[in-house]
C-alpha cells in the first residue's frame, strides 16, 4: 500500500509517501485475542517538499528538545512496523478502540538509529484512509529527538 501524504501549514507544504507492505498476521485473528500485523515500510521523499513548519510542529508533538541541524536528505527512510489495531474508532482522549468499529489504523513504527548500541527509535503513525487523515504521536518522550532527526531526512 502506498499513501501520499502532505502537511500544509503557514504557506509551506511538506509532501512525502508512506509505503507499507502487506505484513504478516500474528495471533489467531479471533476477536478478543491479541492479534497484530508486522511488516516493513518506508517514507519516500518527494521533490518540492518544504517540511520546515511540519518539523516545528512535530518537535512539539513528539516533545523533542532540539531541532535537527545539518540534515542530510535521503530518498527513502525504511522502517518496520506493528499494526496495533485496524478498524478503530478514535476516542475523545485521543486513543483508539475497536468497539464500535471505525476507519482508523493504529500503527507503531520502528526506525534504526545510527548507533548500533542504541535501541530503534519508535513513533506511532495512525491513519484513516477514508478521511485522508494521519498523525504522528509520541511513543516515548525519550525518542523525540531521534524520531525528529530521522523524519527530517525524508520529509
Secondary structure, 3 states (H helix, E strand, C coil): CEEEEEEEECCEEEEEEEEECCCEEECCCCCCCCCEEEEEEEEEECCCCCCHHHHHHHHHHCCCCCCCCCCCCCCEEEEEEEEEEEEEEECCCCCEECCCCCCEEEEEEEECCCCCCCCCEEEEEEEECCCCEEEEEECCHHHHHHHHHHHHCCC
